[in-house]
Amino acid sequence: MPDEFSLLKIIQIVVDIALVWYVLYKLIMLIRGTKAIQLLKGIVIVLGVRLASLFFNLQTLQWLTNQVIIWGFLAIIILFQPELRRALEQIGRGSIFSRSTKSAEETLENSIEAIVKSCNYMAKRRIGAIVTIERETGIDDYAETGIAINGKLTQELLTNIFTPNTPLHDGAVIIKNDEIVAAACFLPLSESPFISKELGTRHRAAIGISEVTDAVTIIVSEETGNISCTRNGELRRKLDLDELRAYLNENLSLNMKAPESKAWNWRGRRNG
């Protein structure tokens, strides 16, 4: 009887720990790529400082970190109401614990084809466009400067957004995984003196966002119809459709995150 009780106790402990870790993992995936992930890092730092102050008996630092912990949770609730509300809504719908039925490879292939076909359509008709795709660094701050779309990425939707004389054609489209998050977004312009004078505002904005984040941006020139890509401050110009498709396939890891993370995992490749 004692052995059976001990075995049951061990199983309960293992299940308890596994459930806690699973919930934490889902919560981290939910906030990944948002401002809340930076908050989580800050909390970890504060807790680390708190433990260090207790270990070295630093009373003033103990008092300061204690005040931060006491009032910090109230500040978090006030500052992050939208994120908390979205998390509770997803829990209520059960989507936070759902699994995608579509494989990551299929999602990746369909999304790349939608982008390539849309760029082909716009390049032939000299329709200017700028499309920014989020990687590891969250770019929600830039998405908030535009108009929320939150629609599935398709060739038709992406092309329609940049159609001239429509309300959303000016500014950048921001994409996360297989979703168009926002359109008509403002991106930071690069101030680099080495940018060619023949490049316009779209190219400067594309280079600018690539200098401050790890996002990949595609530009279709309104003047020439040429397709270019930027990443990590580097610009690749005059790509044909095969080169664009190869660029995305070569730099986008097939070990893509699950769709609930809403971010693609890109591998860097040095331009030759």
VOGU-3710 file (C-alpha; in Angstrom, 3 decimals, decimal comma):
1> mpdefsllki> 0,000/0,000/0,000  2,724/2,581/0,781  4,437/1,784/-2,537  1,201/2,277/-4,462  0,565/5,524/-2,623  4,069/6,785/-3,416  3,701/5,878/-7,105  0,336/7,666/-7,296  1,841/10,704/-5,598  4,705/10,788/-8,094
11> iqivvdialv> 2,277/10,541/-11,023  0,208/13,404/-9,592  3,303/15,590/-9,198  4,476/14,841/-12,760  1,032/15,585/-14,217  0,778/18,762/-12,139  4,156/20,055/-13,346  3,434/19,081/-16,964  0,114/20,958/-16,964  1,696/24,076/-15,460
21> wyvlykliml> 4,495/24,060/-18,040  2,000/23,537/-20,877  -0,119/26,479/-19,776  2,980/28,670/-19,399  4,169/27,639/-22,866  0,815/28,535/-24,414  0,791/31,900/-22,648  4,315/32,693/-23,846  3,329/31,765/-27,419  0,289/34,008/-27,078
31> irgtkaiqll> 2,276/37,105/-26,110  5,302/36,386/-28,308  5,961/39,229/-30,735  3,975/41,742/-28,649  5,042/44,401/-26,180  4,028/42,038/-23,384  7,080/39,837/-24,055  9,317/42,776/-23,150  7,296/43,146/-19,955  7,918/39,485/-19,152
41> kgivivlgvr> 11,654/40,011/-19,557  11,449/42,992/-17,213  9,631/40,908/-14,587  12,348/38,252/-14,773  15,036/40,913/-14,265  13,198/42,413/-11,268  12,820/38,975/-9,684  16,503/38,300/-10,302  17,465/41,550/-8,599  15,113/40,691/-5,734
51> laslffnlqt> 16,781/37,313/-5,187  20,229/38,892/-5,347  19,253/41,526/-2,771  17,998/38,803/-0,420  21,155/36,729/-0,889  23,511/39,657/-0,189  21,189/41,224/2,425  20,929/44,558/0,602  18,096/46,110/2,588  17,548/49,255/0,502
61> lqwltnqvii> 17,421/47,247/-2,707  15,068/44,782/-1,005  12,702/47,598/-0,117  12,775/49,039/-3,661  12,157/45,695/-5,386  9,407/44,922/-2,868  7,620/48,167/-3,817  8,008/47,376/-7,508  6,506/43,911/-7,008  3,621/45,194/-4,840
71> wgflaiiilf> 2,552/47,988/-7,191  3,835/46,459/-10,413  0,994/43,992/-10,817  -1,570/46,802/-10,592  0,365/48,773/-13,208  0,507/45,713/-15,475  -3,281/45,296/-15,334  -3,800/48,961/-16,233  -1,182/49,176/-19,004  -1,901/45,845/-20,662
81> qpelrraleq> -5,689/45,745/-20,670  -5,913/44,953/-24,436  -3,483/42,022/-24,205  -5,190/40,608/-21,112  -8,623/40,966/-22,694  -7,438/39,231/-25,877  -5,935/36,382/-23,828  -9,166/35,889/-21,886  -11,188/35,947/-25,118  -8,975/33,270/-26,655
91> igrgsifsrs> -9,253/31,160/-23,521  -13,042/31,526/-23,692  -13,072/30,433/-27,345  -10,669/27,604/-26,578  -8,353/28,750/-29,372  -5,371/29,147/-27,062  -5,158/25,375/-26,633  -6,185/24,412/-30,164  -3,837/22,827/-32,676  -3,606/23,794/-36,314
101> tksaeetlen> -4,717/21,139/-38,773  -2,613/22,612/-41,551  1,063/21,755/-41,594  3,658/24,501/-41,241  5,175/23,586/-44,598  1,854/23,920/-46,398  1,129/27,244/-44,711  4,579/28,514/-45,675  4,248/27,412/-49,293  0,786/28,937/-49,725
111> sieaivkscn> 1,830/32,230/-48,151  4,945/32,566/-50,303  2,948/31,829/-53,456  0,336/34,428/-52,508  3,053/37,055/-52,017  4,909/36,147/-55,237  1,762/36,145/-57,397  0,599/39,439/-55,924  4,021/41,032/-56,559  3,935/39,715/-60,154
121> ymakrrigai> 0,519/41,289/-60,746  1,562/44,629/-59,278  4,976/44,723/-60,975  3,414/44,242/-64,435  1,011/47,118/-63,809  3,525/49,397/-62,035  1,527/49,376/-58,807  3,724/50,539/-55,931  3,738/48,319/-52,852  5,663/47,673/-49,646
131> vtieretgid> 5,087/44,494/-47,622  6,791/43,869/-44,273  6,873/40,350/-42,819  7,508/39,933/-39,095  10,247/37,591/-37,915  11,421/37,291/-34,307  11,259/40,974/-33,349  7,720/42,157/-32,697  6,570/45,017/-34,945  3,140/45,560/-33,437
141> dyaetgiain> 4,075/49,180/-32,685  4,305/49,828/-36,436  1,147/47,825/-37,154  -0,735/50,098/-34,751  0,084/53,123/-36,947  -2,067/51,699/-39,741  -5,531/50,248/-40,240  -6,209/46,834/-38,715  -7,032/44,122/-41,273  -6,511/40,805/-39,435
151> gkltqelltn> -7,398/38,851/-42,561  -5,975/35,694/-44,103  -3,130/36,330/-46,517  -4,304/35,816/-50,106  -3,096/37,117/-53,447  -6,377/38,906/-54,060  -6,503/40,700/-50,706  -2,862/41,774/-50,826  -3,224/43,079/-54,385  -6,484/44,873/-53,658
161> iftpntplhd> -4,964/46,764/-50,733  -2,370/48,426/-53,004  -4,757/49,232/-55,843  -4,324/52,979/-56,574  -6,901/55,468/-55,334  -8,145/53,175/-52,574  -8,043/54,229/-48,899  -5,312/51,739/-47,924  -2,906/51,864/-50,878  -0,503/54,323/-49,207
171> gaviikndei> 1,796/52,896/-46,551  3,024/49,407/-45,737  1,223/46,120/-45,229  2,399/44,108/-42,214  2,161/40,303/-42,311  2,481/37,783/-39,474  2,600/34,146/-40,485  -0,351/33,707/-42,901  -2,271/36,784/-41,780  -2,344/40,382/-43,023
181> vaaacflpls> -2,387/42,262/-39,733  -2,586/45,872/-40,887  -2,332/48,142/-43,922  -1,418/51,795/-44,493  1,274/51,513/-41,822  4,075/54,039/-41,293  7,617/52,668/-41,214  10,756/54,504/-40,052  12,768/56,035/-42,906  16,442/55,162/-43,117
191> espfiskelg> 18,852/58,070/-42,723  21,770/56,207/-44,270  23,804/58,443/-46,625  24,753/55,416/-48,739  21,281/54,876/-50,202  21,091/55,612/-53,906  19,391/58,902/-54,761  17,236/57,131/-57,333  15,436/55,179/-54,597  12,206/56,631/-53,276
201> trhraaigis> 10,358/56,718/-49,975  9,232/53,080/-50,163  12,789/51,818/-50,428  13,977/54,105/-47,628  11,139/52,904/-45,403  11,944/49,277/-46,225  15,611/49,776/-45,367  14,623/51,743/-42,255  12,455/48,958/-40,787  15,186/46,418/-41,583
211> evtdavtiiv> 17,701/48,505/-39,622  15,668/48,509/-36,406  14,042/45,038/-36,623  14,806/41,687/-38,240  11,727/41,909/-40,497  11,816/41,072/-44,207  10,314/43,696/-46,521  9,362/43,427/-50,194  9,074/46,519/-52,379  7,433/46,893/-55,790
221> seetgnisct> 8,543/50,072/-57,520  5,797/52,261/-58,937  8,214/53,871/-61,413  9,971/50,780/-62,805  7,955/47,785/-61,640  11,132/46,264/-60,190  10,882/44,015/-57,134  13,350/44,433/-54,254  13,811/42,923/-50,799  15,427/44,194/-47,609
231> rngelrrkld> 16,632/42,472/-44,465  19,158/43,491/-41,794  19,813/46,788/-43,562  20,683/45,082/-46,880  18,803/45,748/-50,114  18,530/43,266/-52,991  17,172/44,878/-56,146  15,617/43,850/-59,447  14,545/40,346/-58,458  12,521/38,319/-60,933
241> ldelraylne> 9,758/36,012/-59,716  11,977/32,941/-59,488  14,586/34,886/-57,533  11,941/36,291/-55,200  10,488/32,847/-54,576  13,959/31,387/-54,034  14,877/34,252/-51,692  11,866/33,596/-49,495  12,287/29,835/-49,554  16,000/29,982/-48,798
251> nlslnmkape> 15,667/32,463/-45,963  12,497/31,158/-44,389  13,140/28,221/-42,077  11,006/25,160/-42,735  11,196/24,656/-38,989  8,462/27,286/-38,730  6,695/27,961/-35,461  3,183/26,707/-34,913  0,575/29,162/-36,258  -0,535/30,241/-32,792
261> skawnwrgrr> 2,761/32,120/-32,358  1,782/34,286/-35,353  5,389/34,793/-36,404  7,640/33,218/-38,985  11,126/32,039/-38,160  13,599/33,242/-40,793  17,187/32,068/-41,246  19,743/34,687/-42,208  21,717/34,182/-45,439  24,475/36,461/-46,565
271> ng> 23,931/38,056/-49,942  26,443/37,063/-52,551
//
